[in-house]
Every structure is written in structure tokens, then in C-alpha cells.
Amino acid sequence: MKITDIRTAEIKGHGYSTYVRIYTDEGLIGNGECIHGGEGCPAMVHALSRFIIGESPLNVDMLFEKMRRGRLFDGAMAGATVTAMTGIEIALWDLAGKALGVPVYQLLGGKFRDTVRLYCDSHAGKDFSPEAYATRAKEVVALGFDALKFDVDETQAGYRNDRWSWHASAAEVDWMVERVAAVRDAVGPEIDLAIDMHGRYDIASGIAVARAMEPFRLLWLEEPVPPENVAAMREVKRVARVPLCAGENLYLRWGFRDLLEQQAVDYIMPDIPKCGGLSECRKIANMAEVYYIPLAPHNVCGPLGTMASAHVCATIPNFLVMEWHWIDYPGWDDLTIQDQPVIQNGHVVLTDKPGIGLEVNDEVARRYVRPGTAYFGDHV
Ligand SMILES: [Mg+2]
């Protein structure tokens, strides 16, 4: 079997995802989704096709390495080039699974679990009162989730007197504490609760918030300081008794190396459909396991990228929980065709269908294509 063509479609979701479709001379087609590659991502995918066309889709790791080495001088160490490679890699796994008649998790070594636990990124909406946070938390738990995340870096709170300098005053820390207390009070101690600061604050603020969060027994505090400086993250971890999680903007194994070696966080959160794909994230997970650090993958993808990520989560022992970001989008999994709902009772349920296990619903997905762009090569 040989790869004959690669096409893309930009589909609106959390921003735009790039869907990648790979065609073969035997008529089999593989689909992948990558995210946060920016407007240039489809062009990068097409530019990478010269490394792929004519090759067997079964040699996934070799083809990924061929792209990575071929593009080292063009951004393949980190960033959008890696994301474009990732979309191709995920489509290759879908294709390889279909060609061999097995689910992707089987090709990745087999599964430790049949379902993949999700945490719901919950947003409180436009009302930033503690009561609104508490109400939303109860709604999400009623949907079957036993792990939630809320943001506390809200500019709407009115504490930003300088749009560039993110320093949390004592009053802002108190504002955060009130909302986290309201959520913890609403859901009780048995629900896991993560809090995100989006890596925006200075180190004094990160430490102040981390210390203030200690009574709430958080699942984690996410990126209390920017993630680029591992020593700063480690300093927050050293002085505050709250678990830390970071890494949603890191790429490939090398991007996670310092964070792991310095044990600057308690959990890492690679974005699987962005930072290198399924095989690479299994390798990142294996590295993390050496340091007794579980994976809590970042995920804002549609159902295709979410299910692809779930295949990785199923095949590693050190999996904690994966993000789901679509609470406010009813009909989320209409973007794909599947035998059963992708999410059941707060978990992704894996199927034993070959490949990723679901197909793009072209009729629905086409409605969300970026205006002025083609849907899988309508233009070629
Ligand atoms: Mg985050």
C-alpha cells in the first residue's frame, strides 16, 4: 500500500482545527485532527506531503522522523511545524489501523483501560460570582464528571490595572479563593478540582495563589507562572503544598525533558494532537513514568482528536485524566460518525473498530469549514 495524496480541511471548533486526510492506492483513507497550528497549518501539511507520498502508511514512526529531520531547519523542533506533522501522524495511525484491521491502541501496545477519564473544563460563563461558579460545578457533576477545572485568571474580575503586568494583589488572591471555595463547597471533597492560571503571573503571585489554594486539596494548580522557566516553576513547587501541572504549550520529548528532570511539576499536560502525536506522546509518557509523574493531557479538539488522544491515554500506565473543553457545545460529537456516544458518564469509551474508530461526518463538518477555504481539496 502506498500513500497517494494528502488533503486538509480547517474546521471551526475551539478556534480552527486542521483535519488531515491521507489517501492510498488501495482506496483506504486515514483521518487525523491537529490543533493550534494557526492559519498556516494546512500549507505546512501540504509542504510536508513530499516526505510522505509514495511511502507505506504502516511505517508511522519512520515517516514522522523523516518529516522531523527533513524540517529541522524549518521549525520542526517546536511549534506549528510540529503540529502539522502531528496531524499527518494521527491520520497515518488511523490508516495503519484500518489496513491491519485493529484499533490504534492495539498498535500502540494494547490498553490498560477500556475508558479514559475526562475532566470537564467548566467555565462559569459571563457571571463571575461565586454562586455562578458553584452552580456550574454542580451542573457538570450532574452530567457524570468527577473531575472539573475552572479558570481564576479572569480579567473581568477587574484587578488588571496594567494589561501587560500580571501581578495578583492580595484582593485578587482573595477573589480567586472565594470562587474556588464556592466550588469546593458545592461539589464536596470527592470531586477532583483543578484550577488554571494560564501561565500569566509573576513568581510572587504564583506563590501567593498556590499557598492560598492549599486548604482546597486541588487536583492541581495549572501553570501558576509562565512555563518557559523551569526553575521558576520549581520554586513555586518548593514553597507551596499544592500539586502543579504544566506543559500545554511544549512540544516533543525534548520540550518536556527539563520539566521532568528537575521534577518541577507533579503532572504534565502534553496536548497530544498538537505537540507530536500519538507515538511521541507515548514516549513522553514513558519518560514521565521514570519520574513517577502522570499524564493529564490538555485537549481542546473535536471528537476525532479527542478519540485519537484517548488511544494514547489507554495505552500508558501513568494516565491521570484528560481534558474535555466542550461543555457549551451541544452536538459536539455530530462532527464524527460513531456507533455510540464518544463520551459516556465523564469518560471516553474506546471501541474495537479499526483505526481511531470513528469517521468524519462530512456533511456536518463541511458546515464549519473556515470561510474561503476548501474542504479536503475541493479546490484541487
Ligand atoms: Mg491551561
Boltz pocket constraint, residues with backbone or C-beta under 6 A from the ligand:
constraints:
  - pocket:
      binder: B
      contacts: [[A, 196], [A, 198], [A, 222], [A, 223], [A, 248]]
      max_distance: 6.0
